[in-house]
Amino acid sequence: VRSESGEPVLLETDHILIATGSVPACPPIPGADLPGVVTSDGLLDKQDMFGHLIIIGGGVIGMEFASIYSSLGHPVTVIEALDRILPGMDKMILKKRGTDIHTGARVEEILRAGDGRGLACRFVEKDKAWEVTADGILIATGRRAYTGGLISEESSQDIKDMAMERGRIVTDGNHETSVPGIYAIGDVAGGIQLAHAATAQG
């Protein structure tokens, strides 16, 4: 916490609740940093829509955007590593709306399209190499707990040793961390990554 002048402010309390949420998780795909490659946060911030969108990831986030884009008449290509997309999604309805779905596919790289306009995504599906071009690419491969800036060199040893598991803060049945008096809720503590779940925990 900083004052209006920018100076650090020290606050003292008996209890601390960590609710820093999560950020998009991006796998190390070559070319993922090219302009036009976005996460869900970037796509929500975008003022207009991509003409044709490639979505890497057929989970909740990816299929939500596939449904939105296809409902509005924009062609969508979904590339999912697992053998099926999100359970409960009707593939036939999406296909009728112009969605091309590839499952059991491994993305190899993202690069500029050969004509200099748009992007190309190279992937392998059932041992066959594919290249699909589009105006934009959404990486929707999940989210990870956000703990940036929570622990510093000035933190106590207890804080530095706080129990973590695969990047998330470990809590007990009462949402308390391994440090007495410090609690964590929502995405930063794992579990169901939904806003109403974090609200109920809070």
C-alpha positions in Angstrom: 0.0 0.0 0.0 1.3 3.5 -0.9 0.2 7.0 0.2 -0.8 9.7 -2.2 2.8 10.9 -2.3 3.9 7.4 -3.3 5.5 6.5 0.0 4.9 3.0 1.4 2.4 2.7 4.2 2.5 0.1 6.9 -0.8 -1.3 8.0 -1.2 -3.5 11.1 -4.1 -5.9 11.6 -5.0 -9.2 13.3 -6.3 -10.8 10.0 -5.4 -10.6 6.4 -7.5 -11.9 3.5 -5.7 -12.6 0.2 -8.1 -12.4 -2.8 -5.8 -11.6 -5.6 -7.5 -13.9 -8.1 -5.9 -15.3 -11.2 -4.4 -14.4 -14.5 -4.4 -16.2 -17.9 -2.0 -19.1 -18.1 -0.1 -19.1 -21.4 1.9 -22.2 -22.5 5.3 -21.6 -24.1 4.2 -21.5 -27.7 6.7 -19.9 -30.1 5.1 -16.7 -31.5 2.6 -16.3 -28.6 4.0 -12.8 -28.1 3.1 -11.6 -31.7 0.6 -8.7 -32.1 -2.9 -10.1 -32.5 -2.3 -13.0 -30.1 -4.4 -12.3 -27.0 -5.6 -13.9 -23.8 -9.2 -13.6 -22.6 -8.3 -10.4 -20.8 -6.9 -8.9 -24.0 -9.9 -10.0 -26.0 -12.3 -8.4 -23.5 -10.4 -5.2 -23.7 -10.5 -5.1 -27.5 -12.8 -2.5 -29.0 -13.7 -4.4 -32.1 -13.8 -8.1 -33.1 -11.4 -10.2 -35.2 -12.8 -11.2 -38.5 -11.7 -14.8 -38.1 -10.6 -16.0 -34.7 -8.4 -19.1 -33.8 -8.9 -20.3 -30.2 -6.3 -22.4 -28.6 -8.1 -24.3 -25.9 -11.6 -25.9 -25.9 -12.4 -25.4 -22.2 -14.8 -23.0 -20.5 -13.2 -19.8 -21.6 -12.4 -20.9 -25.1 -15.8 -22.2 -25.8 -17.5 -19.1 -24.3 -15.7 -17.0 -26.9 -16.3 -19.5 -29.6 -20.0 -19.3 -28.9 -20.0 -15.5 -28.9 -18.0 -15.1 -32.1 -19.9 -17.8 -34.0 -23.3 -16.4 -32.8 -22.3 -13.0 -34.3 -21.4 -14.6 -37.6 -17.6 -14.7 -37.3 -15.7 -17.8 -38.3 -13.9 -19.6 -35.5 -11.3 -22.3 -35.4 -10.9 -24.2 -32.1 -7.7 -26.2 -31.4 -7.9 -28.4 -28.3 -5.2 -30.7 -27.0 -7.6 -33.2 -25.4 -9.8 -35.6 -27.4 -12.9 -33.5 -26.8 -14.0 -30.0 -26.1 -15.9 -28.8 -23.0 -18.5 -31.4 -22.0 -22.0 -30.2 -22.6 -21.1 -28.1 -25.6 -23.1 -29.0 -28.8 -20.4 -29.4 -31.5 -23.0 -29.6 -34.2 -24.5 -26.2 -33.4 -21.1 -24.6 -33.4 -20.2 -26.3 -36.7 -23.4 -25.0 -38.3 -22.4 -21.5 -37.2 -19.0 -21.9 -38.9 -16.9 -23.2 -36.1 -14.1 -25.6 -37.2 -13.1 -27.8 -34.2 -9.8 -29.8 -34.0 -9.4 -32.1 -31.0 -6.4 -34.2 -30.0 -4.3 -31.4 -31.5 -0.9 -30.1 -30.5 0.0 -26.5 -31.3 3.5 -26.2 -32.7 3.9 -22.4 -33.4 2.2 -19.1 -34.2 3.7 -17.0 -37.0 2.8 -14.2 -39.4 0.6 -15.4 -42.3 2.4 -15.8 -45.6 0.5 -12.9 -47.2 1.7 -10.6 -44.4 -1.8 -10.1 -43.2 -3.0 -11.9 -40.1 -1.6 -14.8 -38.3 -1.0 -18.5 -38.9 -1.2 -21.3 -36.4 0.6 -24.6 -37.1 -0.5 -27.7 -35.2 -0.5 -31.4 -35.5 -3.7 -33.4 -35.3 -3.6 -37.2 -35.5 -0.1 -37.1 -36.9 -1.2 -34.7 -39.7 0.3 -31.2 -39.9 -2.1 -28.3 -40.3 -1.8 -24.6 -40.8 -4.8 -22.3 -40.2 -4.8 -18.6 -40.8 -6.9 -15.9 -39.0 -7.0 -12.3 -38.0 -6.4 -13.0 -34.4 -5.6 -15.8 -32.0 -7.0 -16.3 -28.5 -4.9 -18.4 -26.1 -7.5 -19.8 -23.7 -5.6 -22.6 -21.9 -6.8 -21.8 -18.4 -5.8 -19.5 -15.6 -3.3 -19.6 -12.8 -3.3 -18.1 -9.3 -1.9 -14.6 -9.1 0.6 -14.1 -6.2 2.8 -11.5 -7.7 4.1 -9.0 -5.2 2.7 -10.8 -2.2 6.0 -12.0 -0.8 9.1 -9.8 -0.8 12.6 -9.8 0.7 11.1 -7.9 3.7 8.5 -10.5 4.4 8.9 -12.6 7.6 10.2 -16.2 7.3 6.7 -17.5 8.0 5.3 -15.6 5.0 8.2 -16.8 2.8 7.5 -20.4 3.9 3.7 -20.1 3.4 2.4 -23.4 2.0 2.0 -23.3 -1.8 1.0 -26.0 -4.2 1.5 -25.7 -8.0 1.5 -21.9 -7.7 -1.7 -21.6 -5.5 -1.9 -20.8 -1.8 -2.8 -23.8 0.3 -5.6 -23.3 2.8 -7.5 -25.4 5.3 -11.3 -25.9 5.6 -11.7 -22.4 7.0 -9.6 -20.8 4.2 -6.7 -20.1 6.6 -3.2 -20.4 5.2 -0.3 -22.1 6.9 0.4 -18.6 8.5 -2.1 -18.1 11.4 -4.4 -15.0 10.8 -3.8 -15.0 7.0 -6.6 -16.3 4.8 -6.9 -16.9 1.0 -10.0 -17.2 -1.1 -11.0 -17.6 -4.7 -8.7 -18.4 -7.6 -5.5 -17.7 -5.7 -6.4 -20.6 -3.5 -7.5 -22.9 -6.3 -10.7 -24.9 -6.4 -13.7 -23.7 -8.5 -12.6 -20.6 -10.5 -15.9 -18.8 -10.4 -16.7 -15.3 -9.0 -19.7 -16.5 -7.0 -17.6 -19.2 -5.3 -15.0 -16.6 -4.2 -17.8 -14.4 -2.9 -19.2 -17.2 -0.9 -15.8 -18.0 0.5 -15.3 -14.3 1.4 
